[in-house]
Amino acid sequence: MADDLGYGDVQCLNPERGKIATPHMDQVATDGMTFTDAHTSSSVCTPTRYSVITGRYSWRSKLQKGVLDGYGFSLIPTSRVTVPSFLKENGYNTAMIGKWHLGLGISTTDGKKRKLKAT
């Protein structure tokens, strides 16, 4: 899953017109499976991340609209089973690379925590 990546941006899916070489992505496609019909639970990042990580509809979280910035509180309670935690409990190692935050709870410049607020 990638943010702002179009179907034709990966050269293996658009060899004649791909503007940027993507040899590693092409190798992943060659060695594995390529999915060309995908759906998402939302058109924006935060709800999509929530759904992928928890396996739940995003509207079941506290955030009912918009997206979170780094100052927001975490949308996923520590008691919630997530896909990665479930896999870890069953002997798998997982990794997420990139921007996956769902509220980092970072203090603002005045040292105060922000409340849950969609931007």
Secondary structure, DSSP 8 states (H G I E B T S, - for coil): --TT--GGGSGGG-TTT--S--HHHHHHHHHS--------S-SSHHHHHHHHHHSS-GGGSS--SS---TTS--SS-TTS--HHHHHHHTT------S---S------TTS--------
